[in-house]
């Protein structure tokens, strides 16, 4: 009896591994937008781009999916060159051309037909912390321009800058940073 149960578990595990399909991020349609409160006077926005990464996507059983992405720290854009330079200085990131921000999922909890909580390790400024993304599957289908299978996702989370050693001027400049992510990915060939 034990061998039948073990065989069934191995078979189920093997079918789960086969069910996930590799998707590669479309850097031209993927971005991370962040916002924070500046001294109580305004909400300031910025974004990161230049993504690399992949999604192992199991549409039938999304909990078996995974995501791994990275982007250059210096890809940050705030719309004001002096602010971008200040963020890359030793006051905040102390970023070099080789520095990257990365996220690797460690678990997915499906919460609805097209929603999930994605837990993963976020590494930024040489600090790794577990974060949870509130994610939504927007669409899976054929991209009419590319003529191949495509998937799109949105996600949100809130981070504390101080957790990643970029908390200068907190709490006057908000320690909390709201993050909105939108990604597109093409099925790998």
MARBA-3410 file (N, C-alpha, C, O; in Angstrom, 1 decimal):
189
0.8,-1.2,0.0,0.0,0.0,0.0,0.9,1.3,0.0,0.6,2.2,-0.7 ~ 1.9,1.3,0.8,2.8,2.4,0.9,3.4,2.7,-0.5,3.6,3.9,-0.9 ~ 3.8,1.6,-1.2,4.4,1.9,-2.5,3.4,2.5,-3.5,3.8,3.2,-4.4 ~ 2.1,2.1,-3.4,1.1,2.7,-4.3,1.0,4.2,-4.0,0.9,5.0,-4.9 ~ 1.0,4.6,-2.7,0.9,6.0,-2.3,2.1,6.7,-2.8,2.0,7.8,-3.3
3.3,6.1,-2.6,4.5,6.8,-3.0,4.5,7.0,-4.5,4.9,8.0,-5.0 ~ 4.1,5.9,-5.2,4.0,6.0,-6.7,3.1,7.1,-7.1,3.4,7.9,-8.1 ~ 1.9,7.2,-6.5,1.0,8.3,-6.8,1.5,9.7,-6.6,1.4,10.6,-7.4 ~ 2.2,9.8,-5.4,2.9,11.1,-5.1,3.9,11.5,-6.1,4.0,12.6,-6.6 ~ 4.8,10.5,-6.5,5.8,10.8,-7.5,5.2,11.1,-8.8,5.7,12.0,-9.5
4.2,10.4,-9.2,3.5,10.7,-10.5,2.9,12.1,-10.4,3.0,12.9,-11.4 ~ 2.3,12.5,-9.3,1.7,13.8,-9.2,2.8,14.9,-9.3,2.6,15.9,-9.9 ~ 3.9,14.6,-8.6,5.0,15.6,-8.6,5.6,15.7,-10.0,5.9,16.8,-10.4 ~ 5.7,14.6,-10.7,6.2,14.7,-12.1,5.3,15.5,-13.0,5.7,16.2,-13.8 ~ 4.0,15.2,-12.8,3.0,15.9,-13.7,3.0,17.4,-13.4,2.8,18.2,-14.3
3.2,17.8,-12.1,3.3,19.2,-11.7,4.5,19.9,-12.4,4.3,21.0,-12.9 ~ 5.6,19.2,-12.4,6.8,19.8,-13.0,6.6,20.0,-14.5,7.1,21.0,-15.1 ~ 5.9,19.1,-15.2,5.7,19.2,-16.6,4.7,20.3,-16.9,4.8,20.9,-18.0 ~ 3.7,20.5,-16.0,2.6,21.4,-16.3,3.1,22.9,-16.4,2.5,23.7,-17.1 ~ 4.1,23.2,-15.6,4.6,24.6,-15.6,5.3,24.9,-16.9,6.2,24.1,-17.3
5.0,26.0,-17.5,5.6,26.4,-18.8,6.4,27.7,-18.6,6.0,28.6,-17.8 ~ 7.5,27.8,-19.2,8.4,28.9,-19.1,8.0,30.1,-19.9,7.7,30.0,-21.1 ~ 7.9,31.2,-19.3,7.6,32.5,-19.9,8.8,33.5,-19.6,9.3,33.5,-18.5 ~ 9.2,34.2,-20.6,10.3,35.2,-20.4,9.7,36.6,-20.4,8.9,36.9,-21.2 ~ 10.2,37.4,-19.5,9.7,38.8,-19.3,9.9,39.6,-20.6,10.9,39.5,-21.2
8.9,40.4,-20.9,9.0,41.4,-22.0,9.4,42.7,-21.3,8.5,43.4,-20.8 ~ 10.7,43.0,-21.4,11.2,44.2,-20.7,10.5,45.5,-21.2,10.5,46.5,-20.4 ~ 10.1,45.5,-22.4,9.5,46.8,-22.9,8.1,47.0,-22.4,7.6,48.1,-22.6 ~ 7.5,46.0,-21.8,6.1,46.2,-21.2,6.0,45.7,-19.8,5.0,45.2,-19.3 ~ 7.1,45.9,-19.0,7.2,45.6,-17.6,7.8,46.7,-16.8,8.9,47.2,-17.3
7.2,47.1,-15.7,7.8,48.1,-14.9,7.3,48.0,-13.5,6.3,47.4,-13.1 ~ 8.1,48.6,-12.6,7.8,48.7,-11.2,7.7,50.2,-10.9,8.6,51.0,-11.1 ~ 6.5,50.6,-10.4,6.2,52.0,-10.1,6.2,52.1,-8.6,5.5,51.3,-7.9 ~ 6.8,53.1,-8.0,6.8,53.2,-6.6,6.4,54.7,-6.2,6.6,55.6,-7.0 ~ 5.8,54.8,-5.0,5.4,56.2,-4.6,5.6,56.3,-3.0,5.5,55.3,-2.3
5.9,57.5,-2.6,6.1,57.7,-1.2,5.6,59.1,-0.9,5.6,60.0,-1.7 ~ 5.3,59.4,0.4,4.9,60.7,0.8,6.1,61.6,1.1,7.0,61.1,1.8 ~ 6.1,62.8,0.6,7.3,63.7,0.7,6.9,64.8,1.7,6.2,65.7,1.3 ~ 7.3,64.7,3.0,7.1,65.7,4.0,5.6,66.0,4.2,5.4,67.1,4.9 ~ 4.7,65.2,3.8,3.3,65.5,4.0,2.7,66.4,2.9,1.5,66.6,2.9
3.6,66.9,2.0,3.1,67.9,1.0,2.7,67.2,-0.3,1.8,67.7,-0.9 ~ 3.3,66.1,-0.6,3.0,65.5,-1.9,3.3,64.0,-1.9,3.9,63.5,-1.0 ~ 2.8,63.4,-3.0,3.2,62.0,-3.2,4.2,62.0,-4.4,3.8,62.5,-5.5 ~ 5.3,61.4,-4.2,6.4,61.4,-5.3,6.4,60.0,-5.9,6.3,59.0,-5.2 ~ 6.6,60.0,-7.2,6.6,58.7,-7.9,7.9,58.5,-8.6,8.7,59.4,-8.9
8.2,57.2,-8.8,9.4,56.8,-9.6,9.1,55.4,-10.2,8.1,54.8,-9.9 ~ 10.0,55.0,-11.0,9.9,53.6,-11.6,11.2,53.0,-11.9,12.2,53.6,-12.0 ~ 11.2,51.7,-12.0,12.3,50.9,-12.4,11.9,50.2,-13.7,10.7,49.8,-13.9 ~ 12.9,49.9,-14.6,12.6,49.2,-15.8,13.9,48.4,-16.1,14.8,48.3,-15.3 ~ 13.9,47.8,-17.3,15.1,47.0,-17.7,15.1,45.6,-17.1,16.2,45.1,-16.7
13.9,45.0,-17.0,13.8,43.7,-16.3,14.5,42.6,-17.1,14.6,42.6,-18.3 ~ 14.9,41.6,-16.4,15.2,40.3,-16.9,14.5,39.3,-16.0,14.3,39.6,-14.8 ~ 14.1,38.2,-16.5,13.5,37.2,-15.6,12.6,36.2,-16.3,12.4,36.3,-17.5 ~ 12.1,35.3,-15.5,11.2,34.3,-16.1,10.2,33.9,-15.1,10.3,34.0,-13.9 ~ 9.1,33.4,-15.7,8.0,32.9,-14.9,7.8,31.5,-15.3,7.6,31.2,-16.5
7.8,30.6,-14.4,7.4,29.2,-14.7,5.9,29.2,-14.3,5.5,29.1,-13.1 ~ 5.0,29.1,-15.3,3.6,29.4,-15.1,2.8,28.1,-15.4,2.8,27.5,-16.4 ~ 2.1,27.7,-14.3,1.2,26.5,-14.4,-0.2,27.0,-14.3,-0.7,27.3,-13.2 ~ -0.8,27.2,-15.5,-2.1,27.8,-15.5,-3.2,27.0,-14.8,-4.2,27.5,-14.2 ~ -3.1,25.6,-14.9,-4.0,24.7,-14.3,-3.9,24.7,-12.8,-4.9,24.5,-12.0
-2.7,24.9,-12.3,-2.4,24.9,-10.8,-1.4,26.0,-10.5,-0.2,25.7,-10.3 ~ -1.9,27.2,-10.4,-1.0,28.4,-10.2,-0.1,28.3,-9.0,1.0,28.9,-9.0 ~ -0.5,27.5,-8.0,0.4,27.4,-6.8,1.7,26.7,-7.1,2.6,26.9,-6.4 ~ 1.7,26.0,-8.3,3.0,25.4,-8.7,3.8,26.3,-9.6,4.9,25.8,-10.1 ~ 3.4,27.5,-9.7,4.2,28.5,-10.5,5.3,29.1,-9.7,5.4,28.9,-8.5
6.2,29.8,-10.4,7.3,30.5,-9.7,7.7,31.7,-10.6,7.4,31.7,-11.8 ~ 8.4,32.6,-10.0,8.8,33.8,-10.7,10.2,34.2,-10.2,10.5,34.1,-9.0 ~ 11.0,34.7,-11.1,12.3,35.2,-10.7,12.7,36.3,-11.6,12.7,36.2,-12.9 ~ 12.9,37.5,-11.1,13.1,38.7,-11.9,14.3,39.5,-11.3,14.6,39.4,-10.1 ~ 14.9,40.3,-12.1,15.9,41.2,-11.6,16.0,42.5,-12.5,15.5,42.4,-13.7
16.4,43.6,-12.0,16.5,44.8,-12.8,17.7,45.6,-12.2,18.0,45.5,-11.0 ~ 18.4,46.3,-13.1,19.5,47.2,-12.6,19.0,48.2,-11.6,18.0,48.9,-11.9 ~ 19.7,48.4,-10.5,19.3,49.5,-9.6,19.3,50.8,-10.3,18.5,51.7,-10.0 ~ 20.3,51.0,-11.1,20.4,52.3,-11.8,19.4,52.6,-12.9,19.4,53.6,-13.6 ~ 18.5,51.6,-13.1,17.4,51.8,-14.0,16.3,52.7,-13.4,15.3,53.0,-14.1
16.4,53.1,-12.2,15.4,53.9,-11.5,15.3,55.3,-12.3,16.3,55.9,-12.7 ~ 14.0,55.7,-12.4,13.8,56.9,-13.1,12.7,57.7,-12.3,11.6,57.1,-12.0 ~ 13.0,58.9,-11.9,12.0,59.6,-11.1,11.4,60.9,-11.8,10.5,61.5,-11.3 ~ 12.0,61.2,-13.0,11.6,62.3,-13.7,12.4,63.6,-13.4,12.2,64.6,-14.0 ~ 13.3,63.5,-12.4,14.1,64.6,-12.1,15.6,64.1,-11.9,15.8,63.3,-10.9
16.5,64.5,-12.8,17.8,63.9,-12.8,18.6,64.1,-11.5,19.3,63.1,-11.1 ~ 18.4,65.2,-10.8,19.1,65.4,-9.5,18.6,64.4,-8.4,19.4,63.9,-7.6 ~ 17.3,64.1,-8.5,16.7,63.1,-7.5,17.3,61.7,-7.8,17.7,61.0,-6.9 ~ 17.3,61.4,-9.1,17.9,60.1,-9.5,19.3,59.9,-9.0,19.7,58.9,-8.4 ~ 20.1,61.0,-9.2,21.5,61.0,-8.7,21.6,60.8,-7.2,22.5,60.1,-6.7
20.7,61.5,-6.5,20.7,61.5,-5.0,20.4,60.1,-4.6,21.0,59.5,-3.6 ~ 19.4,59.4,-5.2,19.0,58.1,-4.8,20.1,57.1,-5.0,20.3,56.1,-4.3 ~ 21.0,57.3,-6.1,22.1,56.4,-6.4,23.3,56.7,-5.5,24.3,55.9,-5.5 ~ 23.3,57.8,-4.7,24.4,58.2,-3.9,24.5,57.4,-2.6,23.6,56.6,-2.4 ~ 25.5,57.6,-1.8,25.7,56.9,-0.6,24.6,57.2,0.5,24.4,56.5,1.4
23.8,58.3,0.3,22.7,58.6,1.1,21.6,57.5,1.1,20.9,57.2,2.0 ~ 21.6,56.8,-0.1,20.5,55.8,-0.3,21.2,54.5,-0.8,21.6,53.7,0.0 ~ 21.2,54.2,-2.1,21.7,53.0,-2.6,23.2,52.8,-2.7,23.7,51.7,-2.6 ~ 23.9,53.9,-2.9,25.4,53.8,-3.2,25.6,52.9,-4.4,26.5,52.1,-4.3 ~ 24.8,53.0,-5.4,24.7,52.0,-6.5,25.9,52.1,-7.5,26.3,53.2,-7.8
26.3,51.0,-7.9,27.3,50.9,-9.0,26.6,50.3,-10.2,25.4,49.9,-10.1 ~ 27.2,50.3,-11.3,26.6,49.8,-12.6,26.2,48.4,-12.5,25.3,47.9,-13.2 ~ 26.8,47.6,-11.6,26.6,46.2,-11.5,25.5,45.8,-10.5,25.0,44.7,-10.4 ~ 25.0,46.8,-9.7,24.0,46.5,-8.7,22.6,46.2,-9.3,22.2,46.8,-10.2 ~ 22.0,45.1,-8.8,20.6,44.7,-9.2,19.7,44.6,-8.1,20.1,44.4,-6.9
18.4,44.7,-8.4,17.4,44.4,-7.4,16.7,43.1,-8.0,16.4,43.0,-9.1 ~ 16.5,42.2,-7.1,15.9,40.9,-7.5,14.8,40.4,-6.6,14.8,40.7,-5.5 ~ 13.9,39.6,-7.2,12.9,39.0,-6.5,12.8,37.5,-7.0,12.7,37.3,-8.2 ~ 12.8,36.6,-6.0,12.6,35.2,-6.3,11.5,34.6,-5.4,11.6,34.7,-4.2 ~ 10.4,34.1,-6.1,9.3,33.6,-5.3,9.7,32.4,-4.5,10.6,31.6,-4.9
9.1,32.2,-3.3,9.3,31.1,-2.5,8.0,30.3,-2.2,8.0,29.2,-1.7 ~ 6.9,30.9,-2.6,5.6,30.3,-2.4,4.5,31.1,-3.0,4.5,32.3,-3.1 ~ 3.4,30.4,-3.4,2.2,31.1,-4.0,1.0,30.5,-3.4,0.8,29.3,-3.4 ~ 0.2,31.4,-2.8,-1.1,31.0,-2.3,-2.2,31.6,-3.2,-2.4,32.8,-3.3 ~ -2.9,30.7,-3.8,-4.0,31.1,-4.7,-5.2,31.6,-3.8,-5.6,31.0,-2.9
-5.7,32.8,-4.2,-6.8,33.4,-3.4,-8.1,33.6,-4.1,-9.1,34.0,-3.6 ~ -8.0,33.4,-5.4,-9.2,33.5,-6.3,-9.0,33.0,-7.7,-7.9,32.4,-7.9 ~ -9.9,33.1,-8.6,-9.8,32.6,-9.9,-8.6,33.2,-10.7,-7.9,32.5,-11.5 ~ -8.3,34.5,-10.4,-7.2,35.1,-11.1,-6.3,35.9,-10.1,-5.6,36.9,-10.5 ~ -6.3,35.6,-8.8,-5.5,36.3,-7.8,-4.7,35.3,-7.0,-5.1,34.2,-6.8
-3.6,35.9,-6.4,-2.8,35.0,-5.6,-1.9,36.0,-4.7,-1.7,37.1,-5.0 ~ -1.4,35.4,-3.6,-0.4,36.1,-2.8,0.9,35.4,-3.1,1.1,34.2,-2.9 ~ 1.9,36.1,-3.6,3.2,35.5,-4.0,4.2,36.0,-2.9,4.5,37.2,-2.8 ~ 4.7,35.0,-2.2,5.8,35.3,-1.2,7.1,35.1,-1.9,7.3,34.1,-2.6 ~ 8.1,35.9,-1.6,9.4,35.7,-2.1,10.4,36.6,-1.5,10.2,37.4,-0.6
11.7,36.3,-1.9,12.8,37.0,-1.3,13.2,38.2,-2.2,13.5,38.0,-3.4 ~ 13.1,39.4,-1.7,13.4,40.6,-2.4,14.8,41.0,-1.9,15.1,41.2,-0.7 ~ 15.8,41.2,-2.8,17.1,41.6,-2.5,17.3,43.0,-3.1,17.2,43.2,-4.4 ~ 17.6,43.9,-2.3,17.8,45.3,-2.7,18.9,45.9,-1.8,18.8,45.8,-0.6 ~ 19.9,46.6,-2.4,20.9,47.3,-1.6,21.6,46.3,-0.6,21.9,46.6,0.5
21.9,45.1,-1.2,22.6,44.0,-0.4,21.8,43.5,0.8,22.4,42.9,1.7 ~ 20.5,43.7,0.9,19.7,43.2,1.9,18.6,42.3,1.3,18.0,42.7,0.3 ~ 18.3,41.2,1.9,17.3,40.3,1.4,16.2,40.2,2.5,16.5,39.8,3.7 ~ 15.0,40.4,2.1,13.8,40.3,3.0,12.7,39.6,2.3,12.6,39.6,1.1 ~ 11.9,38.9,3.1,10.7,38.2,2.5,9.6,39.3,2.4,9.3,40.1,3.3
9.0,39.3,1.2,7.9,40.2,0.9,6.7,39.4,0.3,6.9,38.3,-0.2 ~ 5.5,40.0,0.4,4.3,39.3,-0.2,3.8,40.3,-1.2,3.5,41.4,-0.9 ~ 3.6,39.8,-2.4,3.0,40.5,-3.5,1.5,40.1,-3.7,1.2,38.9,-3.7 ~ 0.6,41.0,-3.7,-0.8,40.8,-4.0,-1.0,40.8,-5.5,-1.0,41.9,-6.1 ~ -1.1,39.6,-6.1,-1.0,39.5,-7.6,-2.3,39.2,-8.2,-3.2,38.6,-7.7
-2.4,39.7,-9.5,-3.6,39.4,-10.3,-3.1,39.0,-11.7,-2.3,39.7,-12.3 ~ -3.7,37.9,-12.2,-3.5,37.5,-13.6,-4.4,38.3,-14.5,-5.6,38.3,-14.3 ~ -3.8,39.1,-15.4,-4.7,40.0,-16.2,-5.2,39.2,-17.4,-6.4,39.3,-17.7 ~ -4.3,38.5,-18.1,-4.7,37.8,-19.4,-3.7,36.8,-19.8,-2.5,37.1,-19.6 ~ -4.1,35.7,-20.3,-3.3,34.7,-20.9,-3.9,34.4,-22.3,-5.1,34.2,-22.4
-3.1,34.6,-23.3,-3.6,34.4,-24.7,-2.5,34.6,-25.7,-1.3,34.7,-25.4 ~ -2.9,34.7,-26.9,-2.0,35.0,-28.0,-1.9,36.5,-28.2,-2.8,37.2,-28.3 ~ -0.6,37.0,-28.1,-0.3,38.4,-28.4,-0.5,38.6,-29.9,0.2,38.0,-30.7 ~ -1.5,39.4,-30.3,-1.7,39.6,-31.7,-0.6,40.3,-32.5,-0.5,40.1,-33.7 ~ 0.3,41.0,-31.8,1.4,41.6,-32.5,2.6,40.6,-32.6,3.3,40.6,-33.7
2.8,39.8,-31.6,3.9,38.9,-31.6,3.5,37.5,-32.2,4.4,36.8,-32.7 ~ 2.2,37.2,-32.2,1.7,36.0,-32.8,2.1,34.8,-31.9,2.3,33.7,-32.5 ~ 2.3,34.9,-30.6,2.7,33.8,-29.8,2.0,33.9,-28.4,1.6,35.0,-28.0 ~ 2.0,32.8,-27.6,1.4,32.9,-26.3,2.1,33.9,-25.4,3.3,34.1,-25.4 ~ 1.2,34.6,-24.6,1.6,35.7,-23.8,0.9,35.7,-22.5,-0.2,35.1,-22.4
1.4,36.3,-21.4,0.7,36.4,-20.2,1.0,37.8,-19.6,2.1,38.3,-19.7 ~ 0.0,38.3,-18.8,0.2,39.6,-18.2,-0.3,39.5,-16.7,-1.3,38.9,-16.4 ~ 0.5,40.2,-15.9,0.2,40.2,-14.4,0.4,41.5,-13.8,1.2,42.3,-14.3 ~ -0.4,41.9,-12.8,-0.2,43.1,-12.0,0.0,42.6,-10.5,-0.5,41.5,-10.1 ~ 0.7,43.4,-9.7,0.9,43.1,-8.3,1.2,44.3,-7.6,1.6,45.3,-8.1
0.9,44.3,-6.3,1.2,45.4,-5.4,1.8,44.9,-4.1,1.6,43.8,-3.7 ~ 2.5,45.8,-3.4,3.0,45.5,-2.1,3.4,46.9,-1.5,3.4,47.9,-2.1 ~ 3.7,46.9,-0.2,4.2,48.0,0.5,5.5,47.6,1.2,5.5,46.6,1.9 ~ 6.5,48.4,1.0,7.8,48.1,1.6,8.2,49.2,2.6,7.7,50.4,2.5 ~ 9.1,48.9,3.5,9.7,49.9,4.4,11.1,50.2,3.9,11.9,49.2,3.8
11.4,51.4,3.5,12.8,51.7,3.0,13.8,51.3,4.0,14.9,50.8,3.6 ~ 13.6,51.6,5.3,14.6,51.3,6.3,14.9,49.8,6.4,16.1,49.5,6.8 ~ 14.0,48.9,6.0,14.4,47.5,6.0,15.5,47.2,5.0,16.2,46.2,5.1 ~ 15.7,48.0,4.0,16.7,47.8,3.0,17.8,48.8,3.0,18.5,49.1,2.0 ~ 18.0,49.5,4.2,19.1,50.5,4.4,19.0,51.6,3.4,20.1,52.1,3.0
17.8,52.1,3.1,17.7,53.3,2.3,16.6,54.2,3.0,15.8,54.9,2.3 ~ 16.7,54.3,4.3,15.7,55.0,5.1,16.1,56.4,5.4,15.5,57.0,6.3 ~ 17.0,57.0,4.7,17.4,58.4,5.0,16.2,59.3,5.0,15.3,59.2,4.1 ~ 16.2,60.2,6.0,15.2,61.3,6.1,13.8,60.7,6.7,12.9,61.5,6.8 ~ 13.7,59.4,6.9,12.5,58.9,7.5,12.5,59.3,9.0,13.5,59.4,9.6
11.3,59.6,9.5,10.0,59.5,9.0,9.5,60.7,8.2,8.3,60.7,7.7 ~ 10.3,61.8,8.2,9.8,63.0,7.5,9.4,62.7,6.0,8.4,63.0,5.5 ~ 10.3,62.0,5.3,10.0,61.4,4.0,9.6,60.0,4.3,10.4,59.2,5.0 ~ 8.4,59.6,3.9,7.8,58.4,4.4,8.7,57.2,4.3,9.4,57.0,3.3 ~ 8.8,56.4,5.3,9.5,55.1,5.3,8.7,54.1,4.4,9.3,53.2,3.8
7.4,54.2,4.4,6.6,53.3,3.6,6.6,53.7,2.1,6.5,54.9,1.8 ~ 6.8,52.7,1.3,6.8,52.9,-0.1,5.8,52.0,-0.8,5.9,50.8,-0.6 ~ 4.8,52.5,-1.5,3.8,51.7,-2.2,4.4,51.3,-3.5,5.0,52.1,-4.2 ~ 4.3,50.0,-3.8,4.9,49.5,-5.1,3.8,48.9,-5.9,3.0,48.1,-5.4 ~ 3.8,49.2,-7.2,2.8,48.6,-8.2,3.7,48.1,-9.3,4.5,48.7,-9.8
3.4,46.8,-9.6,4.2,46.1,-10.6,3.2,45.7,-11.8,2.1,45.2,-11.5 ~ 3.7,45.8,-13.0,2.9,45.3,-14.1,3.9,44.6,-15.1,4.9,45.2,-15.5 ~ 3.7,43.4,-15.4,4.6,42.6,-16.2,3.9,41.9,-17.3,2.7,41.5,-17.2 ~ 4.6,41.8,-18.5,4.2,40.9,-19.6,5.3,39.9,-19.8,6.4,40.3,-19.6 ~ 4.9,38.7,-20.2,5.9,37.7,-20.5,5.4,36.9,-21.7,4.3,36.6,-21.9
6.4,36.5,-22.5,6.2,35.7,-23.7,6.6,34.2,-23.4,7.6,34.0,-22.7 ~ 5.8,33.3,-23.9,6.1,31.9,-23.7,7.4,31.6,-24.4,7.6,31.9,-25.6 ~ 8.3,30.9,-23.7,9.6,30.6,-24.2,9.5,29.6,-25.3,8.6,28.7,-25.3 ~ 10.4,29.7,-26.3,10.3,28.7,-27.4,11.2,27.5,-27.2,11.3,26.6,-28.0
END
